[in-house]
């Protein structure tokens, strides 16, 4: 389950999903029900956007990793596994939410009694083990840890995103360098399996007339919907990258003005897995969604720093063995990809054809106020938040646009519909201030920070080269008719995040050799453009 998916076969079959009420999953006997669409469908094969009755669309649980800023190093791997278990518990509860629509319709207390309360009990036990792990390692158990056990239901009407008028100020200032929300899931060690104990009579999508799988090509009803897309030509111009201060470009016309570009391909090897060695080391399927990997080819949940340092690389410059990875983009075309029945794929609600980027540009730039210093080897940075739909926007850093519009419009919580001849663009500007000591932190956030509005680093942090990742995709533009979407696309995500645009994220582990890193720093500080 932790092995990389390297070769994508020809799609196994084009399923007649639009005629079925649910998508059966392999392995666990669970069923992805079209519960979200069932509130909005008219059996036309299109996915509507507006809910006609009140129902819970997803589950919002406190992100425990965001709170754990002080975890002894010796306890971090054990804590990471417990955090992954918390995520698996949320996913299982979400599956049960999707499978029991008829029961929910007949009992106003069903969600609380049958889903949220059992989930809380399981979280209490897991949180207690987290505290024990920290105590045993000589740390102090976080106060009020048990208060993070309670989860809430998110009503369907609140699961729609905003109006597409992205002005960059919808989120917080991004200086909350907290949470590991990137991908803390788990390898199937969750012993609760709360979806296993239902009576099989409520296979979602069978209430509300939702007998078909929706016009989005089989995303099993958990997104994206028409409200998640916007015609980019109709959005008021705004060229600001990043949400609030998150992801601001660090480079400018003063300070260290050079750049260093590394060419590592677009994942022609189709090297993919659903692990995340940064936030869930030692946990297979820790991300519950597939990542594209370029650069280092040894990256999986069980890779040590030595494994990565010795790994092969797809980068043209063999001095760059860094790992660059991001969630895959899929087209909801109703076809099965190679992972249709696998963890991270169909078993976790990620379906459709994986699309390889047509361009993947990896550039490091300087700081507008000062020189930059070398990154330490094995420095880990995650930018964006895979759980930002329910977490809020403190760590969000999603930027969507179209070729020809990037200097005019950046969308943060919408997916773009690009005009003919224009391609979809995802941009990530990474944190570029470092605490000068740590290659990682307990929540994978506090050892690095974004530049402030004036380009400086706060709190005594040092400026390091800023990684800027630009991904381009040639995908057919979704079609919206009467509030319904066809030919949708979206990034992979945790199933409870409903494939929202705001959940986009990106990951980096530095394994430049010393000579190449010094060359990068020299190029940037001297104003040269190197590659």
C-alpha positions as CSV (number, residue, x, y, z in Angstrom):
1,X,0.0,0.0,0.0
2,X,2.9,2.4,0.4
3,X,4.5,1.6,-2.9
4,X,4.8,4.3,-5.6
5,X,2.4,4.2,-8.5
6,X,4.8,4.7,-11.4
7,X,2.9,3.6,-14.5
8,X,-0.7,4.4,-15.3
9,X,-2.3,1.9,-17.5
10,X,-4.8,2.6,-20.1
11,X,-8.0,3.3,-18.1
12,X,-9.6,0.0,-17.2
13,X,-13.1,0.9,-18.3
14,X,-15.5,3.8,-18.7
15,X,-18.0,2.9,-16.0
16,X,-21.6,3.6,-16.5
17,X,-21.5,5.4,-13.2
18,X,-24.1,7.9,-14.1
19,X,-26.7,5.2,-13.9
20,X,-25.7,3.9,-10.4
21,X,-26.4,5.2,-7.0
22,X,-23.0,4.6,-5.5
23,X,-19.4,3.7,-6.3
24,X,-18.3,0.5,-4.6
25,X,-14.9,0.5,-3.0
26,X,-12.5,-2.4,-3.0
27,X,-11.0,-3.9,0.1
28,X,-13.3,-2.7,2.9
29,X,-16.7,-3.2,1.4
30,X,-17.5,0.5,2.0
31,X,-19.5,2.5,-0.6
32,X,-19.0,6.0,-1.8
33,X,-22.5,7.3,-2.0
34,X,-23.5,10.3,-4.1
35,X,-24.8,12.0,-1.0
36,X,-23.8,15.5,-1.8
37,X,-25.2,15.4,-5.3
38,X,-28.4,13.7,-4.1
39,X,-29.5,16.9,-2.5
40,X,-29.2,18.7,-5.8
41,X,-29.9,16.4,-8.7
42,X,-32.7,16.0,-11.1
43,X,-31.5,12.8,-12.7
44,X,-30.2,14.7,-15.7
45,X,-26.6,13.5,-15.2
46,X,-25.5,17.0,-14.1
47,X,-24.4,18.1,-10.7
48,X,-26.4,21.0,-9.3
49,X,-25.1,23.5,-6.9
50,X,-27.8,24.5,-4.5
51,X,-29.2,22.4,-1.7
52,X,-33.0,22.0,-1.5
53,X,-33.1,20.8,2.1
54,X,-30.9,21.1,5.2
55,X,-28.4,18.3,5.5
56,X,-24.9,17.8,6.7
57,X,-22.4,17.9,3.8
58,X,-19.2,17.1,5.7
59,X,-17.5,17.0,9.1
60,X,-15.4,19.6,10.7
61,X,-13.0,18.4,13.3
62,X,-10.3,20.5,15.2
63,X,-7.0,19.9,13.5
64,X,-5.0,18.6,16.4
65,X,-1.6,18.9,14.6
66,X,-2.1,22.7,14.4
67,X,-2.0,22.9,18.2
68,X,1.0,20.7,18.8
69,X,3.8,23.2,18.6
70,X,6.0,21.4,21.3
71,X,6.5,17.7,20.8
72,X,9.8,16.1,21.8
73,X,11.7,14.8,18.8
74,X,11.7,11.3,20.2
75,X,7.9,11.4,20.3
76,X,7.2,12.9,16.9
77,X,6.9,9.7,14.9
78,X,4.5,8.1,17.4
79,X,2.5,11.3,17.6
80,X,2.4,11.5,13.8
81,X,0.9,8.0,13.6
82,X,-1.8,9.0,16.1
83,X,-2.6,12.1,14.1
84,X,-2.9,10.0,11.0
85,X,-5.3,7.8,12.9
86,X,-7.4,10.9,13.8
87,X,-7.6,11.6,10.1
88,X,-8.6,8.1,9.2
89,X,-11.3,8.3,11.8
90,X,-12.7,11.4,10.2
91,X,-12.7,9.7,6.8
92,X,-14.5,6.7,8.1
93,X,-17.1,8.9,9.8
94,X,-17.5,10.9,6.6
95,X,-18.0,7.7,4.6
96,X,-20.7,6.7,7.1
97,X,-22.3,10.1,6.7
98,X,-22.5,9.5,3.0
99,X,-23.9,6.0,3.4
100,X,-26.8,6.7,5.7
101,X,-28.9,9.4,4.0
102,X,-32.2,7.6,4.4
103,X,-31.6,7.1,8.1
104,X,-30.7,10.7,8.5
105,X,-33.9,11.9,6.7
106,X,-36.0,9.9,9.2
107,X,-34.1,10.9,12.4
108,X,-33.0,14.5,13.2
109,X,-30.6,13.2,15.8
110,X,-29.1,10.5,13.6
111,X,-25.9,12.3,12.6
112,X,-25.1,13.3,16.2
113,X,-26.0,10.0,17.8
114,X,-24.7,7.5,15.2
115,X,-21.7,9.4,13.6
116,X,-20.4,12.4,15.6
117,X,-20.7,10.9,19.1
118,X,-18.9,7.6,18.3
119,X,-16.3,9.7,16.4
120,X,-15.8,11.8,19.5
121,X,-15.2,8.7,21.7
122,X,-12.6,7.4,19.3
123,X,-10.9,10.7,19.2
124,X,-10.8,11.0,23.0
125,X,-8.9,7.7,23.1
126,X,-6.5,8.7,20.4
127,X,-5.9,12.1,21.9
128,X,-5.1,10.4,25.2
129,X,-2.4,8.3,23.5
130,X,-0.9,11.5,22.0
131,X,-0.6,12.9,25.5
132,X,1.0,9.7,26.7
133,X,3.5,9.8,23.9
134,X,4.5,13.3,24.7
135,X,4.8,12.6,28.5
136,X,6.9,9.5,28.0
137,X,9.4,11.5,25.9
138,X,9.7,14.1,28.7
139,X,7.4,16.7,27.3
140,X,4.4,18.3,28.8
141,X,1.0,17.1,27.8
142,X,-0.8,20.0,26.0
143,X,-3.5,21.6,28.1
144,X,-7.2,20.9,27.2
145,X,-6.2,18.3,24.6
146,X,-9.4,16.4,25.2
147,X,-11.4,19.5,24.2
148,X,-10.3,18.8,20.6
149,X,-12.3,15.6,20.4
150,X,-15.6,17.1,19.4
151,X,-16.5,17.5,15.7
152,X,-19.3,19.4,14.0
153,X,-21.4,18.8,11.0
154,X,-21.1,21.3,8.1
155,X,-24.5,22.0,6.5
156,X,-24.7,21.6,2.8
157,X,-25.5,25.3,2.2
158,X,-22.3,26.2,4.0
159,X,-20.2,23.9,1.8
160,X,-20.4,26.3,-1.1
161,X,-17.5,28.6,-1.7
162,X,-17.6,32.3,-2.3
163,X,-18.5,34.3,-5.4
164,X,-15.2,34.2,-7.2
165,X,-14.3,37.8,-6.7
166,X,-10.9,37.0,-5.3
167,X,-9.2,40.0,-3.8
168,X,-6.6,38.3,-1.7
169,X,-7.9,39.5,1.6
170,X,-10.4,36.8,2.4
171,X,-8.0,35.0,4.7
172,X,-5.8,35.7,7.7
173,X,-2.3,37.0,7.6
174,X,-0.7,33.7,7.2
175,X,1.7,34.3,10.0
176,X,0.1,31.4,12.0
177,X,2.9,28.9,11.3
178,X,1.0,26.1,12.8
179,X,-0.6,23.0,11.6
180,X,0.5,19.9,10.0
181,X,-2.8,19.7,8.2
182,X,-1.0,18.8,5.1
183,X,-1.6,15.1,5.0
184,X,-1.7,13.4,8.3
185,X,-3.5,10.2,7.7
186,X,-2.9,6.7,8.2
187,X,-2.1,3.2,6.9
188,X,-5.3,1.4,7.8
189,X,-4.4,0.9,11.4
190,X,-7.6,2.5,12.4
191,X,-9.5,-0.1,14.4
192,X,-12.8,1.7,14.4
193,X,-14.1,1.2,10.9
194,X,-17.3,2.9,11.8
195,X,-18.7,2.4,8.4
196,X,-18.7,-1.3,8.8
197,X,-21.6,-1.5,11.3
198,X,-24.4,0.0,9.3
199,X,-27.2,-2.2,8.1
200,X,-26.5,-1.8,4.4
201,X,-30.0,-0.4,3.8
202,X,-28.9,3.2,3.4
203,X,-26.6,3.2,0.5
204,X,-26.6,7.0,0.1
205,X,-27.7,8.6,-3.2
206,X,-30.9,6.5,-3.1
207,X,-32.8,9.1,-1.3
208,X,-33.8,12.4,-2.8
209,X,-34.0,10.9,-6.2
210,X,-30.3,10.9,-6.6
211,X,-30.1,7.7,-8.5
212,X,-27.3,8.7,-10.8
213,X,-23.7,9.5,-10.1
214,X,-23.8,13.1,-11.2
215,X,-22.5,14.9,-14.3
216,X,-19.1,15.4,-12.9
217,X,-18.1,12.0,-14.2
218,X,-18.2,10.0,-11.0
219,X,-16.6,12.0,-8.2
220,X,-19.0,10.2,-6.0
221,X,-20.8,13.3,-5.0
222,X,-18.1,14.8,-2.8
223,X,-17.1,17.6,-5.1
224,X,-16.4,19.6,-7.1
225,X,-19.7,21.3,-7.8
226,X,-20.6,24.1,-10.2
227,X,-20.2,26.7,-7.4
228,X,-16.5,25.7,-7.2
229,X,-15.8,27.1,-10.7
230,X,-15.8,30.6,-12.1
231,X,-15.3,31.9,-15.6
232,X,-12.0,33.7,-15.2
233,X,-12.9,36.3,-17.9
234,X,-15.7,37.4,-15.6
235,X,-13.6,38.0,-12.5
236,X,-12.4,41.5,-11.6
237,X,-8.7,41.8,-12.1
238,X,-6.4,41.0,-9.2
239,X,-2.9,39.9,-9.6
240,X,-2.1,39.2,-5.9
241,X,-0.7,35.8,-5.2
242,X,-1.3,34.2,-1.9
243,X,-4.1,34.4,0.6
244,X,-3.5,37.4,2.9
245,X,0.2,37.5,3.4
246,X,0.5,33.8,2.6
247,X,2.6,33.0,-0.4
248,X,3.7,36.6,-1.2
249,X,6.5,36.6,-3.8
250,X,9.7,37.4,-1.9
251,X,11.7,38.7,-4.8
252,X,11.7,42.3,-5.9
253,X,13.9,44.9,-7.6
254,X,16.2,45.3,-4.7
255,X,18.0,43.1,-2.2
256,X,19.0,39.7,-3.7
257,X,17.5,39.9,-7.2
258,X,18.9,36.8,-8.9
259,X,17.2,33.4,-9.5
260,X,18.1,29.7,-9.8
261,X,15.9,27.5,-11.9
262,X,16.0,23.7,-11.7
263,X,14.4,21.5,-14.4
264,X,13.0,18.2,-13.0
265,X,10.4,17.3,-15.5
266,X,6.6,16.9,-15.1
267,X,6.6,13.4,-13.6
268,X,7.0,11.6,-16.9
269,X,7.8,8.5,-14.7
270,X,4.3,8.7,-13.2
271,X,5.9,8.3,-9.8
272,X,3.0,8.7,-7.4
273,X,1.9,7.5,-4.0
274,X,-0.5,8.5,-1.3
275,X,2.1,8.9,1.4
276,X,3.5,12.0,3.0
277,X,6.9,11.5,4.6
278,X,6.9,15.0,6.1
279,X,3.7,14.8,8.2
280,X,3.1,11.1,8.4
281,X,6.4,9.3,8.4
282,X,6.1,5.6,8.6
283,X,2.4,5.7,7.7
284,X,1.3,4.1,4.4
285,X,-1.5,6.2,2.7
286,X,-0.9,9.0,5.1
287,X,-2.2,11.6,2.6
288,X,-5.3,9.7,1.5
289,X,-4.7,11.3,-1.9
290,X,-2.1,10.8,-4.6
291,X,0.9,13.1,-5.1
292,X,3.0,13.7,-8.2
293,X,6.7,13.5,-7.4
294,X,9.4,15.2,-9.4
295,X,13.1,15.3,-8.4
296,X,13.8,12.7,-5.8
297,X,12.5,9.2,-6.7
298,X,12.9,7.6,-3.4
299,X,10.2,9.5,-1.6
300,X,7.6,7.4,0.3
301,X,6.4,7.2,3.8
302,X,9.3,5.1,5.0
303,X,12.2,7.0,3.3
304,X,14.9,8.1,5.7
305,X,17.0,11.2,5.1
306,X,19.8,8.9,4.0
307,X,17.4,7.2,1.5
308,X,16.5,10.6,0.1
309,X,20.1,11.8,0.0
310,X,21.0,8.7,-2.0
311,X,17.9,8.6,-4.2
312,X,17.8,9.0,-7.9
313,X,16.6,12.3,-9.3
314,X,14.7,13.4,-12.4
315,X,16.4,16.9,-12.2
316,X,18.8,17.7,-15.0
317,X,21.2,19.1,-12.4
318,X,22.3,16.0,-10.6
319,X,23.3,18.2,-7.6
320,X,19.5,18.6,-7.0
321,X,18.1,15.5,-5.3
322,X,15.3,17.5,-3.6
323,X,11.8,16.2,-3.4
324,X,9.0,18.3,-4.9
325,X,5.5,16.9,-4.6
326,X,1.9,18.1,-4.9
327,X,-1.6,16.5,-5.1
328,X,-2.5,15.3,-8.6
329,X,-5.1,16.9,-10.8
330,X,-7.9,14.7,-12.1
331,X,-10.5,15.2,-14.7
332,X,-13.9,13.8,-13.6
333,X,-14.5,11.9,-16.9
334,X,-16.1,8.8,-15.4
335,X,-13.0,6.7,-16.2
336,X,-11.0,4.5,-13.9
337,X,-7.4,5.3,-13.4
338,X,-4.9,2.7,-12.1
339,X,-5.7,3.6,-8.4
340,X,-9.5,3.2,-8.8
341,X,-9.6,0.5,-6.2
342,X,-6.6,1.6,-4.2
343,X,-6.0,3.7,-1.1
344,X,-5.5,7.3,-2.0
345,X,-7.6,6.7,-5.1
346,X,-11.1,5.3,-5.3
347,X,-11.0,4.0,-1.7
348,X,-10.6,7.6,-0.5
349,X,-13.0,9.2,-2.9
350,X,-10.4,10.4,-5.5
351,X,-11.6,9.2,-8.9
352,X,-11.2,10.1,-12.6
353,X,-8.2,10.4,-14.9
354,X,-5.0,11.8,-13.5
355,X,-3.7,14.6,-15.7
356,X,0.1,15.1,-15.9
357,X,1.2,18.8,-16.0
358,X,2.3,20.1,-19.3
359,X,4.8,22.4,-17.6
360,X,6.4,22.2,-14.1
361,X,8.5,25.3,-13.4
362,X,10.7,25.2,-10.3
363,X,12.4,28.5,-9.5
364,X,14.2,29.8,-6.4
365,X,14.4,33.6,-6.0
366,X,15.8,36.0,-3.5
367,X,14.6,38.5,-0.9
368,X,13.7,42.1,-1.7
369,X,15.5,43.4,1.4
370,X,18.5,41.3,2.0
371,X,20.8,38.5,0.8
372,X,19.7,34.9,1.3
373,X,21.5,32.2,3.2
374,X,21.8,28.5,2.2
375,X,19.0,26.2,3.1
376,X,20.1,23.3,5.4
377,X,20.0,19.9,3.9
378,X,16.7,18.0,4.6
379,X,14.8,21.2,5.3
380,X,11.1,20.4,5.0
381,X,8.5,23.0,3.9
382,X,4.8,22.5,3.3
383,X,2.8,25.4,1.9
384,X,-0.9,25.6,1.7
385,X,-3.3,23.4,3.8
386,X,-5.0,20.3,2.5
387,X,-7.7,20.8,5.2
388,X,-8.3,24.5,4.7
389,X,-12.0,24.0,3.7
390,X,-12.8,23.1,7.3
391,X,-9.7,24.4,9.1
392,X,-10.1,28.0,7.9
393,X,-7.6,30.0,6.0
394,X,-4.6,30.7,8.3
395,X,-2.4,28.4,6.3
396,X,-4.1,28.4,3.0
397,X,-2.0,29.2,0.0
398,X,-3.9,28.3,-3.1
399,X,-3.5,30.2,-6.4
400,X,-5.4,29.3,-9.5
401,X,-5.4,31.1,-12.8
402,X,-5.1,30.6,-16.6
403,X,-2.3,31.3,-19.0
404,X,-2.7,34.8,-20.3
405,X,-4.4,35.9,-17.0
406,X,-1.8,35.3,-14.3
407,X,-0.8,38.9,-14.0
408,X,-4.4,39.9,-13.8
409,X,-6.4,37.3,-11.8
410,X,-5.5,34.8,-9.1
411,X,-8.2,32.7,-7.6
412,X,-7.9,31.3,-4.1
413,X,-11.2,29.4,-3.4
414,X,-12.4,28.8,-7.0
415,X,-11.3,26.7,-9.9
416,X,-10.9,28.6,-13.1
417,X,-12.8,28.1,-16.3
418,X,-10.3,29.2,-18.9
419,X,-11.1,30.5,-22.4
420,X,-10.2,28.5,-25.5
421,X,-6.5,28.4,-26.0
422,X,-5.7,29.0,-22.4
423,X,-4.5,26.4,-19.8
424,X,-5.1,26.0,-16.1
425,X,-2.2,27.3,-13.8
426,X,-1.5,26.4,-10.2
427,X,1.1,28.6,-8.4
428,X,2.8,28.1,-5.0
429,X,5.2,30.6,-3.5
430,X,6.8,28.9,-0.4
431,X,7.8,30.3,2.9
432,X,11.2,31.9,2.6
433,X,12.1,32.8,6.2
434,X,13.9,30.2,8.4
435,X,14.5,30.1,12.1
436,X,18.2,29.3,11.5
437,X,18.1,26.1,13.5
438,X,15.5,23.5,12.6
439,X,14.9,21.5,9.5
440,X,11.4,20.7,10.7
441,X,9.1,21.5,13.6
442,X,6.4,19.6,15.5
443,X,3.6,21.0,13.4
444,X,5.8,21.4,10.3
445,X,5.1,25.1,10.3
446,X,6.9,27.1,13.0
447,X,10.5,26.6,11.7
448,X,9.7,28.6,8.6
449,X,7.5,31.7,7.8
450,X,6.4,33.8,4.9
451,X,7.9,37.2,4.3
452,X,6.0,40.1,5.7
453,X,4.3,42.7,3.5
454,X,7.5,44.7,3.2
455,X,9.5,41.6,2.3
456,X,11.4,41.3,5.6
457,X,11.6,38.2,7.9
458,X,10.1,38.7,11.3
459,X,11.2,37.3,14.7
460,X,14.9,37.1,13.8
461,X,14.3,34.6,11.0
462,X,16.8,34.5,8.1
463,X,15.9,34.9,4.4
464,X,16.4,31.7,2.4
465,X,15.8,31.2,-1.3
466,X,12.1,31.2,-2.0
467,X,10.8,28.2,-4.0
468,X,8.2,29.2,-6.6
469,X,6.3,26.3,-8.3
470,X,4.2,26.9,-11.4
471,X,2.2,24.0,-12.8
472,X,0.3,24.2,-16.1
473,X,-2.4,21.8,-17.2
474,X,-4.1,21.4,-20.5
475,X,-7.6,20.3,-19.6
476,X,-11.0,20.8,-21.2
477,X,-12.9,23.7,-19.7
478,X,-15.8,22.6,-17.5
479,X,-19.3,23.5,-18.8
480,X,-21.9,25.1,-16.6
481,X,-25.5,25.0,-17.6
482,X,-28.3,26.0,-15.2
483,X,-26.1,25.8,-12.2
484,X,-24.8,22.3,-13.2
485,X,-21.3,21.3,-14.1
486,X,-19.8,18.8,-16.6
487,X,-16.2,18.0,-17.3
488,X,-15.1,19.1,-13.8
489,X,-11.5,18.8,-12.7
490,X,-10.0,19.1,-9.2
491,X,-7.0,18.3,-7.1
492,X,-7.0,15.2,-5.0
493,X,-7.9,15.8,-1.3
494,X,-9.1,14.3,1.9
495,X,-12.7,13.1,1.2
496,X,-14.2,15.4,3.8
497,X,-12.7,18.5,2.1
498,X,-15.1,18.1,-0.9
499,X,-12.2,18.8,-3.4
500,X,-12.4,22.5,-2.7
501,X,-9.9,24.7,-4.6
502,X,-8.7,26.3,-1.4
503,X,-7.2,22.9,-0.2
504,X,-4.4,23.0,-2.8
505,X,-0.9,22.6,-1.3
506,X,2.7,21.8,-2.2
507,X,5.6,20.1,-0.5
508,X,9.4,20.4,-0.6
509,X,12.4,18.6,1.0
510,X,15.8,20.1,0.3
511,X,18.4,17.7,-0.9
512,X,20.6,20.0,-3.0
513,X,24.2,19.0,-2.4
514,X,26.4,21.7,-0.7
515,X,28.1,22.9,-3.8
516,X,24.9,23.3,-5.8
517,X,23.2,25.1,-2.9
518,X,26.1,27.5,-2.6
519,X,25.9,28.1,-6.3
520,X,22.2,28.9,-5.9
521,X,22.9,31.4,-3.1
522,X,25.7,33.1,-5.0
523,X,23.6,33.4,-8.1
524,X,20.7,34.9,-6.2
525,X,22.7,37.3,-4.1
526,X,24.7,38.5,-7.1
527,X,21.7,39.2,-9.2
528,X,22.3,36.4,-11.8
529,X,19.8,34.1,-13.3
530,X,21.2,30.6,-13.2
531,X,20.0,27.1,-14.0
